[in-house]
Each structure stands twice: as structure tokens, then as C-alpha cells.
Amino acid sequence: MYPLLETINAPADLRKLPRQDLPKLALELRDFLLQSVSQTGGHLASNPGSIELTIALHYVFNTPDDRLVWDVGHQTYPHKILTGRRERMSTMRQKGGLAGFPKREESEYDTFGVGHSSTSIGAALGMAAAAKQQKLARKCVAIIGDGAMTAGQAFEALNNAGAMDTDLLVILNDNDMSISPNVGALNNYLAKLMSGRFYAAMKQSSSKVLGMAPPLKELASKVEEHVKGFLTPGTLFEEFGFNYIGPIDGHDLNVLVDTLKNIKSLKGPQFLHIVTKKGHGYKLAENDPVKYHGVTKFDPASGLSGSKGSGKPQYTRCLATGSVTWPSSTRDW
């Protein structure tokens, strides 16, 4: 049923595949993941969104010698499947079974025990510094989500990394939300600018307007790089000492593999910004990623029945609107 996926028992097997087979592998992995989670329950929407990135990372980097540190642990099901745990996915989050997050005791490919706590950059920086001290040609990669990117600990690590001259790669997996939609001024900046949508829309409109005037179009292209600095987050991360690359399509395997191969040869701190969609490839999760964030057993064909939740106001909605009704006494907390 999964002719390619069933040949992958470790990333070394993945790296033997012809590059043209990777999109087919992604399709098989996406279907296997959906069938698996529908039988066990667990985190769903975040994982289809990370499939192409996971394949590209293990295809380009020499894991487990090269270190991958996942910040958003609940998007690592594809990572577990490709690192020798495919047959154990039926035990996910059960006693004696697989953990729902990376766990060092579980696999040498799980380099750090994480949840969703903005620790990946600091951990990967420590690994990169250790490799430099030992004179090891090891690459260290932190994969962080846009929700975790809004925490101060992530920026403290960026601040340190930019001054340490280590071979560290930080990948921002930007899907414009964490578990529920983010709120706050910093998130507004990240969500609107980092997705690159405003810049892309502006560029497309300019091309239409200037399409019939080559001299003007040529002039616009010269100005473009200067304008881009004001419209994308490159300036922000370059101020931290990183070489900013992106944003790129996080579901395009050819672009991901080419970009990661190029970055692998670069020295110093690098920042790659990718844009993905939660639930990618499974329309029900794409349309309602909050509902499909964490699921119980369900039929993939018909989807989840009913709606989740207790009817209480959502935490982020209260923060966004300021309409919080406080309990009348501490007994009601």
C-alpha cells in the first residue's frame, strides 16, 4: 500500500531515493499519517503541514550526526515515521508506546526533549557551540513555529547566536497560527510581514501595472531590494546577526531541497523562513485547523463529528477582545 514509505526504516534509506521520488513519498507519508492518527488519536493538523520540510531535512542533512531540534514537538509525527518508528505509530501516546513529542530515550534522532516552549534555538545553539569546540563538521538545525517564535526565550537565543559565529540554522515554520490564532503586537508583525503575503501582493500588482513598460519595470526591480527590507522580516533577523533567506514555499520539495543544500555549505548563523499550511493535503483540517489540532479516533472520510470544546470562551479570544468575565470567587477558578 505504501511501496516507497515501507522501504524507509531510517533516514539513510531516504537519502538513497532518487530525488524525483520525494513528492510521491510525501503523498504516501501524508496518507499513512492520516490513517494512523485517525486510529489512535493525537495531534493532526500540524503534522501534514511539516511533511515536506521533514523529508527535505532528513534528505539533505546527515542525521543523526547532524542535529535536528524540533521546537513544536507535536509536528514531529512525520519525523518519527521516517526515523524507524513507523511500525510503532499504532502505540502513539499509549502506555509503553511512542511519546507524542520528541524524547531522547526513544530515539537517537530525538536530540532534545521538547514540547512547544521556545527552547529549540537555545538548545541547537549549545549543540553548535559544542561541535565548534570539538572541531566537528556537524550541522545543527532548530525548527521553530510562529507561535513559539513570539516568546522571549527564542529572542534571547537569537541574540546570543548572532554574536557567537556558530554554524547554526534556524528554520521558522510560519503557518500564521500556533494552536489557536496568535494575538499580540509581535504576532501581528510576524503574521503580516513574515508570511510575505503583503510583499507578494504588492510585487504582483506592480508587475501588472509595469508589464507594458520595460524601462520602468527594470527600474522597479533595482528598487525592489531596498523596498523589500521594509516589507519583510529580513531586516529584523539580520540585525540579530543572521543571514536571512525567504520566505519560501514550505510544501515545494524541490525548492526546499535546493535551498537547504545551499544553506548547508554556508558558514555562520542562518535563518530560513518557510510558509506552510496546517492540515496541508487534508481539506477538513485545512479548513478548520483548530478543531483538528488534537483529535480522538475518527473516520478520515467523514471527519470529526460534532464540535470540540466546553463552550467556555477561548483564552486567546479573551486576550484579543479584552472581554474577560472574572470568576466571582477563587472557588470558581
C-alpha positions as CSV (number, residue, x, y, z in Angstrom):
1,M,0.0,0.0,0.0
2,Y,3.0,2.3,0.7
3,P,5.7,1.0,-1.7
4,L,8.2,3.8,-1.1
5,L,7.4,4.5,2.6
6,E,7.8,0.9,3.5
7,T,11.4,0.9,2.3
8,I,12.3,3.8,4.7
9,N,13.4,2.4,8.0
10,A,15.9,5.1,8.7
11,P,16.9,8.5,7.1
12,A,19.9,6.7,5.4
13,D,17.3,4.8,3.3
14,L,15.6,8.1,2.5
15,R,18.8,9.5,1.2
16,K,19.2,6.6,-1.3
17,L,15.9,7.6,-3.1
18,P,16.1,9.4,-6.4
19,R,15.1,13.0,-5.8
20,Q,12.2,12.7,-8.2
21,D,10.6,10.1,-5.9
22,L,10.3,12.5,-3.0
23,P,6.9,14.0,-3.9
24,K,5.5,10.5,-4.2
25,L,7.0,9.7,-0.8
26,A,5.3,12.8,0.6
27,L,1.9,11.6,-0.6
28,E,2.4,8.2,0.9
29,L,3.6,9.7,4.2
30,R,0.6,12.1,4.3
31,D,-1.9,9.2,3.8
32,F,-0.1,6.9,6.3
33,L,-0.1,9.7,8.9
34,L,-3.8,10.4,8.4
35,Q,-4.8,6.8,8.7
36,S,-2.5,6.3,11.7
37,V,-3.7,9.3,13.7
38,S,-7.4,8.5,12.9
39,Q,-6.9,5.2,14.6
40,T,-5.0,6.4,17.7
41,G,-6.0,10.0,18.1
42,G,-3.3,12.6,18.7
43,H,-2.1,15.8,17.1
44,L,-3.2,16.0,13.5
45,A,-3.3,19.5,11.8
46,S,0.3,20.5,12.5
47,N,1.8,17.3,11.1
48,P,0.6,17.3,7.4
49,G,2.0,20.9,7.3
50,S,5.5,19.7,8.2
51,I,5.8,16.6,5.9
52,E,7.8,18.2,3.1
53,L,10.1,20.0,5.5
54,T,10.8,16.8,7.4
55,I,11.6,14.9,4.2
56,A,13.9,17.6,2.9
57,L,15.7,17.9,6.2
58,H,16.5,14.2,6.5
59,Y,17.3,14.1,2.8
60,V,19.8,16.9,2.9
61,F,21.3,16.6,6.4
62,N,23.3,13.6,7.7
63,T,21.0,12.8,10.7
64,P,21.5,11.7,13.4
65,D,25.1,13.1,13.3
66,D,23.7,16.4,12.2
67,R,21.3,17.6,14.9
68,L,17.6,18.5,14.3
69,V,15.9,20.2,17.3
70,W,12.2,20.5,16.9
71,D,10.5,23.2,19.0
72,V,6.9,22.3,18.1
73,G,7.0,18.7,19.3
74,H,3.5,17.9,18.2
75,Q,4.5,18.3,14.5
76,T,7.1,15.5,14.7
77,Y,5.0,12.5,13.7
78,P,6.5,12.5,10.2
79,H,9.9,12.7,11.8
80,K,9.1,9.6,13.9
81,I,7.8,7.7,11.0
82,L,10.9,8.3,8.9
83,T,13.3,7.5,11.8
84,G,12.4,3.9,12.3
85,R,9.2,4.1,14.3
86,R,6.7,3.6,11.5
87,E,5.5,0.3,12.8
88,R,5.0,1.6,16.3
89,M,2.8,4.5,15.3
90,S,-0.2,2.4,16.4
91,T,1.1,2.8,20.0
92,M,1.2,6.6,19.9
93,R,0.5,8.1,23.4
94,Q,-0.3,4.8,25.0
95,K,1.4,3.2,28.0
96,G,4.7,1.7,26.8
97,G,4.2,3.2,23.4
98,L,5.5,6.2,21.5
99,A,5.6,9.6,23.1
100,G,3.6,12.4,21.4
101,F,6.7,14.6,21.4
102,P,10.4,14.0,20.7
103,K,12.0,12.0,23.5
104,R,15.7,11.4,23.7
105,E,15.2,8.0,25.4
106,E,13.1,6.9,22.5
107,S,15.5,7.5,19.6
108,E,18.9,8.9,18.7
109,Y,17.2,11.1,16.2
110,D,15.3,12.9,19.0
111,T,18.1,15.2,20.1
112,F,16.1,17.2,22.7
113,G,13.0,16.6,24.8
114,V,10.6,19.4,23.7
115,G,7.0,20.4,23.8
116,H,6.2,23.9,22.5
117,S,8.3,26.1,24.7
118,S,10.6,28.2,22.5
119,T,13.7,26.2,23.6
120,S,14.9,24.9,20.2
121,I,17.2,27.8,19.2
122,G,19.0,27.9,22.6
123,A,19.4,24.1,22.6
124,A,20.6,23.9,19.0
125,L,23.0,26.8,19.7
126,G,24.5,24.9,22.5
127,M,25.0,21.9,20.3
128,A,26.5,24.0,17.6
129,A,28.9,25.6,20.1
130,A,30.0,22.2,21.3
131,A,30.6,21.0,17.8
132,K,32.7,24.0,17.1
133,Q,34.8,23.5,20.2
134,Q,35.3,19.8,19.3
135,K,36.1,20.8,15.7
136,L,33.3,18.6,14.3
137,A,31.8,19.3,10.9
138,R,28.3,19.0,12.3
139,K,25.3,21.0,11.3
140,C,22.7,22.0,14.0
141,V,19.2,23.0,12.9
142,A,16.4,24.5,15.1
143,I,12.9,24.2,13.7
144,I,10.6,26.6,15.4
145,G,6.9,27.6,14.8
146,D,5.5,31.0,14.6
147,G,3.7,30.5,17.9
148,A,6.9,29.6,19.8
149,M,8.7,32.5,18.0
150,T,6.8,35.0,19.9
151,A,8.4,34.1,23.3
152,G,11.3,36.0,24.8
153,Q,13.4,32.9,25.2
154,A,13.6,32.5,21.5
155,F,14.8,36.0,21.0
156,E,17.4,35.7,23.8
157,A,18.8,32.7,21.9
158,L,18.8,34.6,18.6
159,N,20.6,37.5,20.3
160,N,23.3,35.1,21.6
161,A,23.6,33.1,18.4
162,G,24.2,36.2,16.3
163,A,27.3,37.0,18.3
164,M,28.8,33.5,18.5
165,D,29.7,32.7,14.9
166,T,28.5,29.1,15.0
167,D,27.1,27.1,12.1
168,L,23.5,27.3,13.3
169,L,20.4,27.1,11.1
170,V,17.1,28.4,12.4
171,I,14.0,27.4,10.4
172,L,10.8,29.3,11.1
173,N,7.8,27.2,10.1
174,D,5.3,30.0,9.6
175,N,1.7,28.9,9.3
176,D,0.2,32.1,10.8
177,M,-1.0,30.4,13.9
178,S,0.1,28.2,16.9
179,I,-2.7,26.0,18.4
180,S,-5.2,28.8,18.2
181,P,-4.7,32.1,16.3
182,N,-2.0,34.2,17.9
183,V,-2.6,37.6,19.4
184,G,-0.4,40.5,20.3
185,A,1.6,43.2,18.7
186,L,4.7,41.0,17.9
187,N,2.5,38.3,16.3
188,N,0.8,41.0,14.2
189,Y,4.2,41.8,12.8
190,L,5.2,38.2,12.3
191,A,1.9,37.1,10.8
192,K,1.5,40.0,8.4
193,L,5.1,40.6,7.3
194,M,6.8,37.2,7.8
195,S,4.2,35.4,5.6
196,G,5.3,37.6,2.8
197,R,1.8,37.9,1.5
198,F,1.7,41.7,1.5
199,Y,5.0,41.9,-0.3
200,A,4.0,39.3,-2.8
201,A,0.7,41.0,-3.5
202,M,2.4,44.3,-3.9
203,K,5.0,42.8,-6.3
204,Q,2.3,41.1,-8.4
205,S,0.3,44.3,-8.7
206,S,3.4,46.2,-9.7
207,S,4.2,43.7,-12.4
208,K,0.8,44.1,-13.9
209,V,1.0,47.9,-13.9
210,L,4.5,48.0,-15.3
211,G,4.3,45.0,-17.5
212,M,3.9,47.1,-20.7
213,A,6.8,49.4,-19.8
214,P,10.1,47.5,-19.7
215,P,12.3,50.5,-18.7
216,L,10.0,51.3,-15.7
217,K,9.9,47.6,-14.8
218,E,13.7,47.4,-14.9
219,L,13.9,50.5,-12.6
220,A,11.4,48.9,-10.2
221,S,13.5,45.7,-10.0
222,K,16.5,47.8,-8.9
223,V,14.5,49.5,-6.2
224,E,12.9,46.2,-5.2
225,E,15.7,45.0,-2.9
226,H,15.6,48.3,-1.0
227,V,11.8,48.2,-0.6
228,K,11.9,44.6,0.4
229,G,13.9,45.4,3.5
230,F,11.0,47.5,4.8
231,L,8.3,44.9,3.9
232,T,9.8,41.6,5.0
233,P,11.4,40.5,8.3
234,G,14.9,40.1,6.8
235,T,16.0,43.3,8.4
236,L,14.8,42.1,11.9
237,F,16.8,38.9,11.8
238,E,19.8,40.3,10.1
239,E,20.0,42.8,12.9
240,F,20.5,39.8,15.2
241,G,23.5,38.7,13.0
242,F,21.7,36.1,10.9
243,N,21.7,35.7,7.1
244,Y,18.0,35.8,6.4
245,I,16.6,33.6,3.5
246,G,13.0,33.5,2.5
247,P,10.1,33.4,2.6
248,I,9.9,30.2,0.5
249,D,7.1,27.7,-0.1
250,G,7.4,25.0,2.6
251,H,5.4,22.5,0.6
252,D,7.7,22.6,-2.5
253,L,10.2,19.8,-2.1
254,N,12.4,20.9,-5.0
255,V,12.7,24.4,-3.5
256,L,13.3,23.1,0.0
257,V,16.0,20.6,-1.0
258,D,17.8,23.1,-3.2
259,T,17.7,25.8,-0.5
260,L,18.8,23.5,2.3
261,K,21.7,22.2,0.2
262,N,22.8,25.7,-0.5
263,I,22.5,26.7,3.2
264,K,24.4,23.6,4.3
265,S,27.5,25.0,2.6
266,L,27.3,28.4,4.3
267,K,29.1,29.3,7.5
268,G,27.7,31.2,10.4
269,P,24.2,31.7,11.7
270,Q,21.5,31.3,9.0
271,F,17.7,32.0,9.2
272,L,15.4,30.2,6.8
273,H,11.7,31.4,6.7
274,I,9.2,28.9,5.2
275,V,5.5,29.3,4.8
276,T,3.3,26.3,5.3
277,K,-0.4,25.5,5.8
278,K,-1.7,23.5,8.7
279,G,-3.5,20.3,7.6
280,H,-2.0,20.6,4.1
281,G,-3.4,17.9,1.9
282,Y,-6.4,17.1,4.1
283,K,-9.1,19.6,3.3
284,L,-11.1,19.2,6.6
285,A,-8.0,20.0,8.6
286,E,-7.0,22.8,6.3
287,N,-10.4,24.4,6.7
288,D,-10.5,24.1,10.5
289,P,-7.0,23.6,11.9
290,V,-8.0,24.5,15.4
291,K,-10.7,21.8,15.5
292,Y,-8.3,19.2,14.0
293,H,-5.3,20.3,16.2
294,G,-5.8,17.4,18.6
295,V,-8.2,14.6,17.7
296,T,-9.7,11.4,19.1
297,K,-10.3,8.4,16.8
298,F,-12.3,9.3,13.8
299,D,-13.2,8.4,10.2
300,P,-11.0,10.3,7.8
301,A,-13.7,10.2,5.1
302,S,-16.3,11.9,7.2
303,G,-14.1,13.8,9.6
304,L,-14.7,14.7,13.2
305,S,-18.3,14.6,14.4
306,G,-19.7,17.4,16.4
307,S,-17.6,20.2,17.8
308,K,-14.9,20.2,20.4
309,G,-14.8,22.5,23.5
310,S,-16.7,23.2,26.7
311,G,-18.4,26.3,25.5
312,K,-16.2,28.5,27.6
313,P,-14.6,31.5,26.0
314,Q,-11.2,30.8,24.4
315,Y,-8.1,32.2,26.1
316,T,-6.8,34.0,23.0
317,R,-10.2,35.4,22.2
318,C,-10.4,36.9,25.7
319,L,-7.0,38.5,25.3
320,A,-7.7,39.8,21.8
321,T,-11.0,41.4,22.8
322,G,-10.3,42.2,26.4
323,S,-13.8,40.9,27.3
324,V,-12.9,38.7,30.3
325,T,-15.5,37.9,32.9
326,W,-13.7,37.2,36.1
327,P,-14.9,34.5,38.5
328,S,-16.9,35.8,41.5
329,S,-14.6,33.9,43.9
330,T,-11.4,31.9,43.8
331,R,-13.5,28.7,44.1
332,D,-14.7,29.3,40.5
333,W,-11.2,29.2,39.0
